[in-house]
Amino acid sequence: MSYVERFSVAGKRALVTGGSKGIGAVAAVVLAEAGADIAIVGRDPGDLEEVRQQVVAQGRRCHVIVADLAKAEDAQRSAEDALSYFGTVDILVNNAGISRVAPLVNLAVEDWDAVMAVNLRAPFIIARALAPRMIEQGCGKIINVSSQAGSYALHEHAAYSASKGGLNMLTRTMAVEWGAYNIQSNCVSPTVILTPMGERVWGQPEKGDPMRSKIPLGRFGKPVEVADVILFLASPASDMINGDNIFVDGGYTAQ
């Protein structure tokens, strides 16, 4: 197998949550460029249609699933919809995520629950729904988009950090339970990425500059820099990587 084939996902079918914008949208297009057909999940039909057009422009199929992953039934329906459309899903990218930023003493229970529902419960539900078919076919790739905040605490990110820390351990459990079936489950943990959510939380200089100063490369990340790692983990080149957490953080966690 040539290096081009090792880094290819030609003929594979991928489900990308949070696929309407940010990392998810770019990951969907990158996977399509590398040969995969794509199902994208998101709440905004207009944004999803823009991404669908970009995927189709790569010559690949793209199935749009409008869903709110804060609802358990929508998470289950998304997985079932993708299975119905494709017959199987070879690559799952659990990317959808939300943040509710507040000091612990001011953090509302409703905000805590909303973050856990999208960031942790939805990946569990979707992976659980797709895994039996992956087990049947004897292969699969699960890539959970976590965060450096899941391993290194940040002020005012209690719910977000707890959800991502939980996602890290959920991923390791997937790796242990499903590795015997040739399913690789891994995390990608970015630093601040300049997505709409990243801009909202870190866009003001008084908030962003101190954070940026802690990154040895001196800048925040771009969505494509995370999408390329997702592609690597989705490809045969990563077949021996299982239960790992790859940081895309410019050296933040090296200090």
N, C-alpha and C positions, 0 to 999 in steps of 0.2 A: 504494500500500500504506500503510495507516494505521500509526501507531506501535504500536498493539496487535498488528497482524499482524507488524510487523517484529521484535517481541520474543516472538513465539509460536513454539512448536515443534509445533503441532497436526498430528497425522497422522504424525509422525516416530517412528522406533523407535530407542531408545537402549540401549546396553549400559553398565552402571556396575559396575566392579570395586570390591571392598571395600565392597559395598553393604549390608552387614548392620549397620553402625554408623557413628557419626561423620559425617564429611563426605560419604561415599558414600551413607549412608542418607538424609541430608537432601537431597542433590543428586537422588537418585532421586525423592523426593516433590515437590521443586520442579519438576523436569522434567515430572512427571506433571500437576502443577497447571497447567503451561503447555501441556498437550495431548499429550505424548508417551506412547507405550507403552514399557514398561521391562523389560529383563532385568537382574537383579542377580546378582552373583557374590560368594560368600563361603564361609567354612568352617563357620559355625554355622547349622544348619537352623532352630533356634528363632528366632534374631535375624532371619534372612532372612524367615521367615514373618511376623514383626511388621511389617517394612517392606512386604512384599507386601500386607498388609491395608491399610496406609496408602495405597499406590498405587491399589489397587482402589477405595478410598473416594473417589478423585478421578474415578472412572468410566473408568479406563484399565486395559489389560491389564498383567499383571506375571508374568514368567517367572522362576522361581528356578533358579539353577545352583549346586549345591554343589561347590566345588572348592578345592584348595590351590594357589595360584599360585606357590608355591615349587617346584612340579613343572612342568617344561616341558610334559609331556603334558597336564596339567590346564589350562594356559593355552591350548593349542591346542584342546582339547576344549571349553572355554568359548566360544571364538569360533565354532566349528563348531555348537555347540548353539544359540547365539543366531541364527545364520544359518538353521539348520534350522527354528527356531520362527517367525521373522519373515519369512524370505525374503531380507531385506537388513537391514543396520544403518546408519542414517543418522548416528548420533551415538555416538561412543565416548568414554567418560570413564574413563581409566586412573587410578583413584584408589587402589587397594590399595597399602599400604605398611607396612613394618615398620622398627623401629630397634633397633640393638644398641649401647648406649652404653658406651664404655670408652676409656681412654687408648690411644693408638696402640700403645704398647709392650706392652699387655695384651690387645689385640684379637685374638681367636682367628680363625684362617683360616676355620673353620666358620661363625662369625658373619658375617664379611665375605661369604662365598659366599651365605649365606641372604639377606642384605640385597640383594645384587646380583640374585639370582634373582627376588625379588618386585618390587623397585622399578624395575629396569631391563630385565631379560630378559623378564619377563611382558608389559610394555607393547609391547616390540618384537614378540613372538610374536603377540599379539592383533591389533595394528595391521596386521601383515603379512598375517594371515589375512583381515581384513575389507576391506583396501584394494582388492583386485581387484573386488569388487562395487561399492564406491564409485566406482571408476574407470569401471566399466561404466555406472553410472547418471548419471555426470557431476556428482556432488556428494557432499559428506560433511563431517563435522566431527569432529576429533580433539582432545580436551582432555586433556592430561596434567597431573595434579596433582603439581607439584614442591614446592619449599620455598625459603624465603629461605636455608636452609642449603645449597642447591645453588649459591648465588652468593656467600655470605658465610660464611666458616669459623666453626665453633663448636667449642669444646673438647669432646673425647670423642665427636664425631660423625663421625669419619673415614669410616666405611663409608657412613653415611647421606648425608653431604654429597657423597661421590664418586658415589654412585648417582644423586642428584638432579642433580648437575652433568652427568653422562652423559645423564640424561633430557632436560635442556635442549638438549643438542647433538643428541640423537636427534630431538627435536621439530623443530629447525631443518632437519635433513636431510629429514624428512618434508615440511616446507613447501616445500623446494626441489624435491624429486622429484615430489610429488603436486599441487602448486599448479596446474599446467597442466590438471589434470582437475577444477578447481573444488572441491578439497578443502582446507579450512583446518585447519592444525595449530598449536595454541598451548599454552602452559603457563600454569598459575596457580600462583603461589608464595606461600603463606601464611606468616605468622609463626607463633608458637605458637597453636594453636587448641585450645580446651578440649574435646577428644575424650577417650575413654578412654586413648589413647596419649599425648596431651598431658598429661593429668593424671598419668599414671604417671611421665613424665620430668620434668615441671616443677611438679608439684603441691606439693612441699614448699617452704615460704617461703624457706629458705636457698638453694634453687636457682632458684625462680621469681621472687623479688623483684628480684634483680640484672638478670635478663633483661627483666622488665617495665619497669624504670627506663630501659632503652635505647629504649623505644617512645614516641615523642612523644605519642601519645594516652593513654599510661599504663595500658593494659590489654591482655590477650590477646584473640584473636578468637573469634567464634562460628561454628559450622559453617555456618549459613545465610548468613553474610557471604561465605563462599567459594562456596557453592552458587549464589548470585545471580550471581556472576561467571561461573561455569560455564554458567548459563542464557544469559547474554549471548553467550558465545562459541559456544554451540550454536544461536543464533538467527540469522535473516537480518540482524539489526542489525550483526553483526560480520563481514559477508562480505568486507570489504577488510582484515581483520586476519589475518595469516598469518605464522607463525614468530616470534611475539612471546611475551613472558613478562610476565604482569601480576602485580605484587606486591600482596598483600592483607596489609599489614604495619603499618598504623598509623603509617607514616612512618619505620620502622626504617632502611630503606635510603636515606632522604633525607639522612642525616647524614654 
